[in-house]
Amino acid sequence: MQKRNTAPAEAEVIYGRCEYVQDGDSLLFIPRGENTEVKVRLFGVDAPERDQDWADESRENLRKLIDEQEIRLQVVDVDQYGRSVAKVYVGNTYVNLEQLKAGMAWLYEYYCDPKQDADLISAARTAETGRVGLWSDSSALNPREHRRRYGTVHDGR
């Protein structure tokens, strides 16, 4: 995924349901009226890897936010792994923002625009300064650094 420098052109909006929550920032999505799974990465969110502390809590929080509800994706990009990078909504709830507010993920700041994504940036900073969720753990390691040191863990889905 390339760094987004300007507002995306008309973002694709897709409705459907979550088939499976892979971790705190990734899910498998089935668009309404289709049977094909779409791999989705939450925009601006970097959750703990599956073998890290807080991974289970982050995954469970995401599952609670979207479980058994219709979700709306606003696709903003496709990453190097072919996943749709999206802003995810349940009704009026911006799921990406809620993951950051709950301290269940780090902000993937490199891809965020300070003006367009100020809500994500603010939520992440507030969670950090308030020591919410994973920020309460002084040994918590940013997933990007974890991947650099140990590689990526996949669950086979």
Long-range contacts (C-beta under 8 A, 24 or more apart in sequence): 1-77, 1-78, 1-79, 1-80, 1-85, 1-111, 2-77, 3-110, 3-111, 4-76, 4-77, 4-111, 4-113, 5-113, 6-113, 7-113, 7-116, 8-76, 8-77, 11-74, 11-75, 11-76, 11-87, 12-73, 12-74, 12-75, 13-72, 13-73, 13-74, 13-75, 14-38, 14-72, 14-73, 14-75, 15-70, 15-71, 15-72, 15-73, 16-70, 16-71, 16-73, 17-68, 17-69, 17-70, 17-71, 18-66, 18-67, 18-71, 20-157, 21-59, 21-62, 21-63, 21-66, 22-59, 22-155, 22-157, 23-47, 23-48, 23-49, 23-50, 23-55, 23-58, 23-59, 23-62, 23-155, 24-48, 24-55, 24-58, 24-59, 24-61, 24-62, 24-99, 24-104, 24-105, 25-58, 25-62, 25-99, 25-105, 26-83, 27-62, 27-66, 27-88, 28-157, 29-71, 29-73, 29-84, 32-70, 38-84, 39-81, 39-82, 39-83, 39-84, 40-73, 40-83, 40-84, 40-85, 40-86, 40-88, 41-79, 41-83, 41-84, 41-85, 41-86, 42-85, 42-86, 42-87, 42-88, 42-95, 42-96, 42-99, 42-105, 43-76, 43-77, 43-85, 43-86, 43-87, 43-96, 43-108, 43-111, 44-96, 44-100, 44-107, 44-108, 44-109, 44-111, 44-112, 44-117, 44-120, 45-96, 45-99, 45-100, 45-105, 45-106, 45-107, 45-108, 45-120, 46-105, 46-106, 46-107, 46-108, 46-142, 46-143, 46-144, 47-99, 47-104, 47-105, 47-106, 47-143, 48-105, 48-134, 48-140, 48-143, 48-146, 49-143, 49-146, 49-147, 49-150, 49-152, 49-153, 50-153, 50-154, 50-155, 51-150, 51-153, 52-141, 52-143, 52-146, 53-134, 53-137, 53-139, 53-140, 54-104, 54-133, 54-134, 54-137, 54-140, 57-104, 57-133, 57-134, 58-99, 58-104, 58-105, 58-134, 61-98, 61-99, 61-102, 61-104, 62-95, 62-99, 62-104, 65-90, 65-93, 65-95, 65-98, 65-99, 66-90, 66-95, 71-95, 77-111, 85-111, 94-119, 96-120, 97-123, 100-124, 100-127, 101-126, 101-127, 101-132, 102-127, 102-132, 102-133, 103-127, 103-128, 103-130, 103-131, 103-132, 103-133, 103-134, 103-135, 103-136, 104-133, 104-134, 105-134, 106-142, 106-143, 106-144
